[in-house]
Every structure is written in structure tokens, then in C-alpha cells.
């Protein structure tokens, strides 16, 4: 072999090219590969922190939104009128039950129980899951509970959110919420609902990738409220976090979490190295008292972060020796090889920041295939996000906008009307005798009936109008830049069109047809903000009901 090398220039050139060209080229390519790879690994932590912020935001949103929704529900006249109109108490109890059912529809997978309790501790109305309690099932001694006493300490317009308790009716762990009802300056009762803690267990498991690690919610007493790696019982006491840990470091982290601190720590447990990221759950909107001090943690085994760390360590010496032999050709070649990887790393960063970029690589090799797969994945995520946005704004049964989207659009429409000095009108509609229709023909037929009503709104409202399912058999239409006269004309057209529609089983209705009553109100004539506009339209709707149903109030002649 040595004689061959001495005699052959070709062999010498090949050997030199191999040493000077191929080895540095290969070594530099590996170096750039692992540099880009490390960038991808750092993105794992960014992804985990993003997931932590995402889940934390959802929990914080629950506390904020439940306060707002409870306060909105408490303003229903049925609760105060029960004390003011003693002769009509039976009517107001039925109206209270409607409001409790409405709360249940807002939180179908969360709300276990809702009830209205007078100051003496007697329940006046209650719903457990979807069942309205009969009068003889209502409790008369709720006033002895600690939660009831604390709920009366908050002011009017405030909410008390207590620590988790075992419900006496459902026998499950729930989060109690309550706000006082004030009549003539005196706290006469509380409106109260309970949300199952199982919701937070489902929330974690839905948003946390189990292949990355485990996430948990820790309360102020050091107990697990939810945990993706544990089965948290609905009825048994929640496990103490410290009792399940053998690591002093992890116990110290639990103490910091209870104090409301945030940070990141590493520790060993059972011969395995872990990282834990943690932060408190903070509620920006707070009207009243929230006794819950929760913290969110995300636990990750280190081997799932530094998958390539061992390989990289053993190659450090080789890369140090070959770095001196790197030539311009090797650098250019290495840069060429790793460019799509760095593009992918950059694109991954942007995806973690919420963008949906495409990677442009004109190659036919494996890296080109990987880039095209990445683009396909991003497009799938984009379509999924668009579908989720549609689901978040659309009512699944009728195809109209849902209540949450309606509420936001109404706020924007009223603010725009105030800014530019233009009117905005609101139509509130309710299907007449719908409970009779459901009871007579079944809920499946009731769903088809609601779809028919929704079609009337879709076909007859303008493109600029915002038609929504307000809840149950109630519908609403926001009419931007429309006076009350215009809104009354549309309301009458909607009423007449529904009356003309052929709806299955309509002959069995009390008036021989499926009809609806509609109430109209306008800004600024009837209200000065979005909430009072809803209340004004709702009062008009009740007036239409009192006038015999299948009518619009106020009449066009009075608009």
C-alpha cells in the first residue's frame, strides 16, 4: 500500500483530498448540524413555557369569566322581584329557574349545581346538573354553612369564590361561587353556583402533551387540584404534594409555589433528572374575594430535552481537532447542508411565537422532503386554528354566532356607535311555547325546530347584521347603524317569515304554529351601554310575551 501511494499521484491526490476536503467537510457538517439541533432543543423549553402560559391563561380566564357571568345573571329581575312582588312569587321562582338553566347552558361540562338562597338560609330555587329541584327537595338550613356566611360579607356587585368543598348534593369536589342580591339596600339573598374540579383535570390533559412531561395545579394548602399523571378522585381528599415526593428540592419547590413564586429548578427523583417550571395563577379581574391561591407546574425529565447530549459530548474532541482543517469549501458545503435545518429551527421559533410560516427549500433530498412535510404540518395547523376560531364563535346546533361572540360584537358596536354618533339597535327573540314543543315532540324535534328558526334569521337579516343564538330558544340580532324604526321592520319581517314557515308538529302548538315574540331596543334612545341595551331589549321581549306572544314590541306605530 505504501509503495502504491509513493508511485501514484492519483492516489496521493485522492488521499489528500480525503484528509483536507472530505474529513473537514464531514466534521463541519456535523458541527453545523448539532448547532442547529441545539437551537431546536432550546425551543422545547419555549414550547413548554408557552404551554404553561396557555393553560394558566385558561384557568385565569375561568375565574374572571365566572365572576362576570355570575354578576350578569344576578341582575335578572327574577331575583329581586321575588321579594318586591310577593303576590307574583310563583312566577318569579319560575323565572329564577330559567336563569339557573341558562347558567347551566353556559357551563354545560362544568356546572354541577346553581341555586338562589334567601338570607335566612332557605333555598328558593335550585338546579342540580340538568334537573330543577322540586319545592319539597329544597333545603331550609343553608345559612349555617361557612361559605354562605362569607358570601354575605362581600358587597353588592362583588363575587365570593371559595375554596374547593365536597358538594352535599352531587358528592363531588366543587368550586363554590356566590354574589349577594340586594333589595332596597339590604342583602336579601345570594345567587350561588358550583363548578366541578374535574374540569381542571380535563383542561390539563387536553392541553399538555404527555410525551413532554406532566403538569399539575397546586392549591394554597399544598394539595394537587389536578395532575396529568395522577388520577385525582372526584370524591376523595386531594393528595398532598409533599407526601408523594422523596426529593427535598421538589418539596422546596412546592413551598415556593404555595408562596406564589415562579421559576425553574432541577432535581433528581428515583435516579432520574428532572426540570420543573412553575408560576402562580393570577387573576387580573377581581371584584370581591377569591380564596383560591393556585400555582401551575410543568415537570419534564431531562432526557426528553437533551436527547442528543451524550452524542454531542463524545464528539467535542473530534470537532476541536478538525476545526483547524476547515477550508472555505468545507464551510460553504457545511453551510449548504445545514441551511434548511437552520431555516426549520427559525421557523419552529416563529411557530412557538404564534406565527405560521412556510419554509422555502428547493431540494429533492431528505431535507427537502422534511421541509415540505413541515410546510404541510404548518398548513394543517393553520386550518385547524381557523376551524377552532369558527367553533369558538359559532353555535354548533344552529350555525349562528354563539353568545360569547355576540357579547363581544355588541360591545364593539355600541362603542362604535358612541364614537361616531350613530344608532345601533338590538332585537331579542324567544320561540313561543318552546318548552311545550320539546315536551310534546322530544328534544330531537326541538333541535330541528331551532334550526328552522335560525334559517329564518339567516335568510332575512342583512349581511351587516349579526345574528346569534343567545341561549336555549332565545335569539338576538345586532343591527349596526340602524334606528329603532328599521329594527322594528326587520323584527316584524322575521316574525312573519317564521309564522309562514312549515315546521313539523307545529299544529300541536297552543297557537297552531311555531311563532316567536320579539323585543326591540336602540342606542342611544333606550340605553347608554351594551348591558343596558340588552336589558332594554329583554324588557321589550317580556312585554311582547305579555301581549299574547307572536308579536313585536314596541309596535311599529309606536316606534
VOGU-3710 file (C-alpha; in Angstrom, 3 decimals, decimal comma):
1> xxxxxxxxxx> 0,000/0,000/0,000  2,843/2,447/0,858  4,637/1,676/-2,416  1,390/2,263/-4,283  0,984/5,681/-2,647  4,594/6,586/-3,476  4,136/5,696/-7,142  0,662/7,055/-7,722  -0,005/10,797/-7,820  -3,659/9,970/-8,247
11> xxxxxxxxxx> -3,642/8,019/-5,017  -1,782/10,796/-3,191  -4,257/13,390/-4,503  -7,182/11,233/-3,505  -5,744/10,767/-0,015  -5,013/14,485/0,410  -8,471/15,377/-0,877  -9,976/12,932/1,574  -7,968/14,355/4,506  -8,165/18,036/3,579
21> xxxxxxxxxx> -11,589/18,019/1,959  -13,858/15,169/2,996  -12,936/14,962/6,690  -13,287/18,714/7,370  -16,400/18,755/5,246  -17,950/15,928/7,229  -16,792/17,331/10,572  -18,034/20,836/9,797  -21,345/19,490/8,584  -21,763/17,630/11,874
31> xxxxxxxxxx> -20,834/20,790/13,765  -23,441/22,886/11,971  -25,974/20,091/12,314  -25,632/19,955/16,075  -25,605/23,739/16,358  -28,957/23,845/14,601  -30,121/20,835/16,602  -29,304/22,631/19,856  -31,426/25,528/18,663  -34,299/23,114/18,227
41> xxxxxxxxxx> -33,786/21,757/21,751  -33,948/25,269/23,197  -37,278/25,609/21,501  -38,548/22,742/23,648  -38,311/24,996/26,701  -40,020/27,784/24,793  -42,792/25,377/23,858  -43,165/24,235/27,468  -43,311/27,804/28,761  -45,852/28,636/26,075
51> xxxxxxxxxx> -47,985/25,647/27,131  -47,679/26,761/30,767  -48,820/30,284/29,884  -51,633/28,883/27,735  -53,065/26,681/30,494  -52,520/29,385/33,117  -54,425/31,829/30,931  -57,348/29,413/30,588  -57,570/28,909/34,373  -57,303/32,656/34,977
61> xxxxxxxxxx> -59,975/33,221/32,339  -62,277/30,795/34,179  -62,012/32,771/37,442  -62,534/36,090/35,642  -65,343/34,941/33,362  -67,252/33,053/36,062  -67,276/36,257/38,147  -68,612/38,306/35,242  -71,224/35,714/34,222  -72,485/35,330/37,793
71> xxxxxxxxxx> -72,815/39,110/38,170  -74,696/39,360/34,853  -77,063/36,566/35,909  -77,640/38,183/39,341  -79,024/41,313/37,647  -82,006/39,332/36,342  -85,165/40,903/37,764  -86,464/37,491/38,857  -84,247/37,521/41,959  -85,052/40,960/43,328
81> xxxxxxxxxx> -88,718/40,912/42,247  -89,257/37,776/44,311  -89,013/39,993/47,414  -90,731/43,062/45,928  -93,706/41,326/44,287  -94,930/38,885/46,911  -98,170/38,073/45,065  -96,204/37,003/41,984  -93,583/34,915/43,765  -94,533/31,722/41,953
91> xxxxxxxxxx> -93,920/33,465/38,637  -90,554/34,838/39,772  -89,458/31,416/41,008  -90,090/30,062/37,510  -88,073/32,943/36,060  -85,281/32,172/38,525  -85,262/28,578/37,324  -84,883/29,799/33,732  -81,836/31,827/34,730  -80,330/28,838/36,549
101> xxxxxxxxxx> -80,882/26,715/33,434  -79,206/29,444/31,409  -76,144/29,287/33,699  -76,087/25,536/33,143  -76,100/26,036/29,343  -73,141/28,437/29,671  -71,111/25,845/31,605  -72,548/22,504/30,388  -69,461/20,439/31,251  -68,575/22,342/34,395
111> xxxxxxxxxx> -71,561/23,494/36,431  -72,864/20,882/38,874  -75,376/22,999/40,793  -76,841/26,502/40,892  -79,252/27,864/43,463  -80,878/31,008/44,904  -80,846/31,193/48,733  -82,556/33,833/50,884  -80,790/35,451/53,846  -82,393/33,062/56,324
121> xxxxxxxxxx> -80,729/30,089/54,619  -83,768/28,767/52,739  -83,293/27,678/49,113  -85,872/29,314/46,845  -84,823/27,665/43,571  -82,124/25,166/42,568  -80,860/23,145/39,624  -78,575/20,103/40,015  -76,977/19,126/36,718  -79,979/19,496/34,343
131> xxxxxxxxxx> -82,717/18,770/36,896  -84,730/21,551/38,557  -85,351/20,665/42,216  -88,941/20,378/43,425  -90,069/22,660/46,219  -90,127/19,857/48,797  -86,493/18,972/47,952  -85,170/22,461/48,708  -83,077/22,903/51,854  -84,037/25,386/54,581
141> xxxxxxxxxx> -80,823/25,430/56,638  -78,112/26,578/54,175  -77,393/29,584/56,379  -75,232/27,509/58,747  -72,503/26,843/56,174  -69,251/28,780/56,323  -69,472/29,522/52,607  -72,965/31,049/52,999  -71,742/33,331/55,786  -68,709/34,510/53,814
151> xxxxxxxxxx> -70,772/35,099/50,683  -72,841/37,660/52,595  -69,703/39,576/53,597  -68,898/40,761/50,054  -70,548/43,893/48,724  -73,228/44,227/46,070  -71,679/43,731/42,627  -68,895/41,520/44,054  -68,356/37,748/43,961  -67,096/35,382/46,617
161> xxxxxxxxxx> -65,153/32,401/45,216  -64,494/29,903/47,969  -62,028/27,053/48,317  -62,996/23,618/46,975  -65,661/21,778/49,011  -67,482/18,469/48,762  -70,974/19,205/47,444  -73,794/17,890/49,647  -75,947/17,271/46,566  -73,523/15,841/43,979
171> xxxxxxxxxx> -70,932/14,478/46,463  -68,155/15,754/44,197  -65,420/18,301/44,773  -66,621/21,671/43,520  -65,588/25,328/43,470  -68,380/27,433/45,043  -69,190/30,923/43,706  -71,750/33,375/45,069  -72,842/37,001/44,894  -75,326/38,784/47,186
181> xxxxxxxxxx> -78,706/40,009/45,918  -79,558/43,402/47,377  -83,147/44,650/47,675  -83,735/48,235/48,845  -80,212/48,490/50,214  -80,436/45,204/52,179  -78,723/41,929/51,301  -81,733/39,669/50,880  -80,230/36,541/49,302  -77,289/35,059/47,389
191> xxxxxxxxxx> -77,042/33,599/43,888  -74,757/30,597/44,073  -73,296/28,041/41,669  -70,763/25,212/41,961  -68,229/24,162/39,301  -66,735/20,667/39,339  -62,980/20,453/39,925  -62,851/17,680/37,331  -62,968/20,471/34,734  -59,398/21,480/35,580
201> xxxxxxxxxx> -58,191/17,854/35,334  -59,701/17,644/31,850  -58,246/21,047/30,966  -54,695/19,956/31,811  -54,928/16,640/29,973  -56,325/18,385/26,904  -53,561/20,998/26,598  -50,481/19,193/27,953  -48,513/16,806/25,736  -47,880/13,657/27,845
211> xxxxxxxxxx> -44,790/12,856/25,743  -43,148/16,030/27,059  -43,853/15,651/30,783  -46,512/16,117/33,451  -48,369/19,241/34,586  -50,274/19,906/37,781  -52,204/22,566/39,707  -51,250/23,042/43,378  -53,564/24,849/45,798  -52,574/27,100/48,701
221> xxxxxxxxxx> -52,653/24,152/51,131  -50,133/22,112/49,127  -52,640/19,695/47,610  -52,995/18,644/43,990  -56,151/20,090/42,427  -55,336/18,434/39,080  -52,449/16,337/37,738  -51,941/14,817/34,290  -50,005/11,845/35,698  -52,349/11,135/38,629
231> xxxxxxxxxx> -55,990/10,107/38,851  -57,467/12,821/41,063  -60,621/11,494/42,705  -63,877/13,429/42,369  -64,944/12,444/45,878  -61,849/11,565/47,945  -59,481/14,083/49,632  -56,911/15,546/47,268  -53,382/14,153/47,689  -50,746/16,241/49,462
241> xxxxxxxxxx> -47,927/17,065/47,044  -45,114/16,846/49,598  -46,267/13,415/50,775  -45,792/11,999/47,280  -42,235/13,345/46,875  -38,947/11,995/48,234  -36,815/14,868/46,913  -36,073/17,767/49,264  -35,560/20,027/46,249  -39,006/19,239/44,897
251> xxxxxxxxxx> -40,558/19,758/48,326  -38,830/23,130/48,420  -40,346/23,938/45,019  -43,807/23,108/46,375  -43,205/25,541/49,251  -42,211/28,276/46,778  -45,303/27,562/44,689  -47,530/27,863/47,769  -45,914/31,270/48,429  -46,843/32,364/44,904
261> xxxxxxxxxx> -43,337/32,384/43,437  -42,348/31,411/39,879  -39,164/29,943/38,432  -37,390/26,824/37,204  -35,482/24,171/39,193  -33,702/20,877/38,504  -33,702/17,851/40,809  -33,323/14,060/40,889  -36,050/11,615/41,804  -35,638/7,843/41,655
271> xxxxxxxxxx> -32,354/8,128/39,750  -33,885/10,325/37,034  -33,031/14,006/36,489  -35,925/16,417/36,072  -36,640/20,063/35,378  -39,700/21,818/36,761  -41,138/25,135/35,553  -43,742/26,791/37,779  -45,745/30,009/38,084  -48,712/31,283/40,115
281> xxxxxxxxxx> -52,157/31,591/38,604  -53,021/35,264/38,831  -56,440/36,810/38,295  -56,278/40,336/36,876  -60,051/40,947/37,121  -61,102/40,660/40,749  -64,358/42,044/42,127  -64,903/40,536/45,541  -62,952/37,798/47,310  -61,251/34,730/45,823
291> xxxxxxxxxx> -59,875/32,380/48,480  -58,065/30,208/45,948  -54,315/30,695/45,587  -53,248/28,223/42,937  -49,966/27,586/41,169  -49,234/25,721/37,932  -46,220/23,425/37,481  -44,735/21,578/34,493  -42,394/18,643/35,191  -40,030/17,384/32,431
301> xxxxxxxxxx> -37,459/14,541/32,505  -34,125/15,950/31,351  -33,578/13,120/28,858  -36,552/14,428/26,874  -34,842/17,795/26,479  -31,216/16,875/25,749  -31,757/13,780/23,646  -28,511/14,247/21,748  -26,389/15,479/24,670  -24,326/12,263/25,100
311> xxxxxxxxxx> -23,505/12,041/21,406  -22,502/15,694/21,365  -20,141/15,269/24,341  -18,187/12,398/22,719  -17,766/14,373/19,502  -16,387/17,534/21,141  -12,719/16,381/20,930  -13,030/15,332/17,290  -14,643/18,620/16,342  -11,867/20,566/18,109
321> xxxxxxxxxx> -9,151/18,777/16,082  -10,908/19,028/12,731  -11,866/22,704/13,213  -8,251/23,703/12,355  -8,523/21,892/8,985  -11,756/23,552/7,948  -11,440/25,063/4,487  -13,635/27,527/2,712  -15,083/24,682/0,662  -15,984/22,743/3,810
331> xxxxxxxxxx> -17,564/25,842/5,334  -19,618/26,543/2,214  -20,627/22,901/1,947  -21,479/22,696/5,639  -23,461/25,889/5,392  -25,303/24,453/2,393  -26,103/21,232/4,239  -27,333/22,939/7,397  -29,171/25,875/5,858  -32,534/24,049/5,683
341> xxxxxxxxxx> -32,054/22,830/9,269  -31,443/26,390/10,467  -34,433/27,524/8,427  -36,517/24,870/10,149  -35,185/25,957/13,573  -36,072/29,588/12,811  -39,496/28,549/11,544  -40,019/26,489/14,713  -39,239/29,602/16,778  -41,835/31,550/14,846
351> xxxxxxxxxx> -44,407/28,787/15,240  -43,853/28,838/19,024  -44,440/32,614/18,868  -47,808/32,088/17,173  -46,845/32,635/13,517  -47,464/30,108/10,738  -44,507/30,482/8,311  -43,604/28,323/5,323  -40,066/27,090/4,629  -38,821/27,537/1,056
361> xxxxxxxxxx> -36,174/24,915/0,159  -35,620/23,948/-3,464  -34,117/20,498/-2,844  -35,075/16,963/-3,736  -33,195/15,156/-0,939  -34,366/14,176/2,546  -34,031/17,752/3,830  -36,256/18,968/1,008  -38,777/16,272/1,925  -38,576/17,309/5,591
371> xxxxxxxxxx> -39,185/20,950/4,633  -42,214/20,030/2,552  -43,536/17,926/5,443  -43,017/20,930/7,744  -44,994/23,143/5,358  -47,767/20,548/5,227  -47,829/20,408/9,037  -47,997/24,231/9,318  -50,848/24,338/6,798  -52,706/21,681/8,799
381> xxxxxxxxxx> -52,204/23,681/12,000  -53,391/26,830/10,229  -56,563/25,088/9,013  -57,107/23,630/12,476  -56,740/27,058/14,108  -59,202/28,546/11,631  -61,654/25,747/12,395  -61,179/26,312/16,135  -61,802/30,034/15,699  -65,005/29,215/13,832
391> xxxxxxxxxx> -66,053/26,805/16,576  -65,294/29,438/19,216  -67,683/31,932/17,560  -70,397/29,683/16,084  -73,277/27,872/17,774  -72,900/24,180/16,971  -76,620/23,498/16,504  -77,918/26,461/14,503  -74,838/27,774/12,690  -75,497/31,285/14,027
401> xxxxxxxxxx> -72,960/33,149/16,124  -72,795/31,989/19,745  -73,376/34,030/22,915  -69,694/34,732/23,569  -69,185/36,213/20,064  -72,466/38,118/20,341  -71,398/39,726/23,605  -68,076/40,926/22,165  -69,664/42,240/18,945  -72,359/44,100/20,878
411> xxxxxxxxxx> -69,702/45,862/22,994  -67,819/46,883/19,829  -70,996/48,019/18,034  -72,133/50,211/20,937  -68,662/51,750/21,350  -68,504/52,449/17,596  -71,989/53,971/17,675  -70,981/56,218/20,583  -67,783/57,302/18,848  -69,382/58,219/15,512
421> xxxxxxxxxx> -72,760/59,393/16,819  -74,752/56,715/15,039  -77,553/54,448/16,283  -77,343/50,722/16,854  -80,365/48,508/17,522  -80,856/45,132/19,137  -83,578/42,538/18,559  -84,179/39,887/21,224  -86,405/36,990/20,179  -87,826/33,983/22,015
431> xxxxxxxxxx> -89,632/30,997/20,434  -93,158/30,859/21,834  -94,213/27,810/23,798  -90,899/26,087/23,021  -90,945/24,043/26,235  -94,352/22,718/25,181  -92,879/21,830/21,766  -89,949/19,975/23,385  -92,143/18,174/25,920  -94,625/17,141/23,217
441> xxxxxxxxxx> -92,280/16,177/20,385  -88,928/15,417/22,029  -85,600/17,233/22,123  -84,514/15,947/18,709  -87,542/17,607/17,120  -86,839/20,668/19,253  -83,339/20,886/17,785  -84,762/20,742/14,249  -87,248/23,449/15,179  -84,408/25,717/16,394
451> xxxxxxxxxx> -82,555/25,118/13,131  -85,670/26,233/11,213  -85,838/29,402/13,320  -82,119/30,031/12,677  -82,716/29,694/8,893  -85,280/32,491/9,117  -82,666/34,766/10,696  -80,008/33,778/8,135  -82,303/34,412/5,134  -83,874/37,667/6,261
461> xxxxxxxxxx> -81,226/39,562/8,226  -78,795/41,799/6,324  -75,191/40,790/5,740  -74,016/43,533/8,118  -76,359/42,334/10,867  -75,032/39,926/13,483  -77,486/37,112/14,222  -76,744/34,932/17,245  -78,227/32,226/19,373  -78,449/33,929/22,758
471> xxxxxxxxxx> -79,156/30,709/24,658  -81,784/27,949/24,683  -84,647/29,125/22,459  -83,561/32,788/22,584  -82,031/34,578/19,593  -80,607/38,052/19,089  -79,726/40,326/16,158  -77,362/43,317/16,336  -78,215/45,954/13,708  -75,337/48,459/13,277
481> xxxxxxxxxx> -76,238/51,987/12,154  -79,946/51,132/12,322  -82,663/53,152/14,077  -85,467/51,612/16,047  -87,879/52,004/13,093  -85,617/49,936/10,868  -85,110/47,338/13,588  -88,884/47,063/14,169  -89,456/46,448/10,450  -86,879/43,657/10,414
491> xxxxxxxxxx> -88,309/42,185/13,629  -91,805/42,142/12,088  -90,423/40,524/8,910  -88,684/37,843/10,978  -91,873/37,197/12,966  -93,984/36,933/9,821  -91,475/34,720/7,970  -91,332/32,237/10,844  -95,121/32,153/11,024  -95,174/31,292/7,299
501> xxxxxxxxxx> -92,581/28,505/7,678  -93,767/24,910/7,755  -92,362/23,335/10,894  -93,004/19,683/11,783  -95,624/19,192/14,517  -96,484/22,907/14,583  -100,196/22,082/14,639  -99,708/20,709/18,176  -98,571/24,134/19,460  -101,012/26,192/21,590
511> xxxxxxxxxx> -101,427/28,730/18,760  -101,303/26,138/15,972  -97,954/27,268/14,627  -94,335/27,770/15,641  -94,037/31,518/16,320  -91,790/33,846/18,215  -92,037/37,039/20,230  -89,551/39,843/19,643  -88,408/42,881/21,614  -86,529/45,833/20,126
521> xxxxxxxxxx> -84,334/48,469/21,763  -81,922/51,053/20,347  -78,868/53,007/21,390  -78,901/55,794/22,456  -82,715/56,127/22,757  -83,231/53,223/25,181  -79,786/52,562/26,661  -76,343/54,086/27,151  -74,192/50,937/27,085  -74,224/47,368/25,849
531> xxxxxxxxxx> -75,543/45,784/29,057  -78,433/48,219/29,443  -79,258/47,753/25,737  -79,630/44,001/26,344  -81,795/44,693/29,380  -83,985/47,134/27,432  -84,474/44,672/24,561  -85,172/41,885/27,081  -87,844/44,023/28,767  -89,427/44,666/25,383
541> xxxxxxxxxx> -89,377/40,907/24,721  -91,164/40,242/28,018  -93,714/42,883/27,040  -94,290/41,094/23,728  -94,852/37,872/25,680  -97,368/39,644/27,940  -99,219/40,946/24,867  -100,032/37,401/23,817  -96,852/36,211/22,063  -96,241/36,078/18,274
551> xxxxxxxxx> -95,790/39,842/18,304  -93,162/42,600/18,232  -92,756/45,179/20,960  -92,938/48,069/20,732  -95,432/48,102/17,858  -94,215/49,757/14,671  -96,690/52,575/15,096  -95,139/53,378/18,477  -91,502/53,014/17,267
//
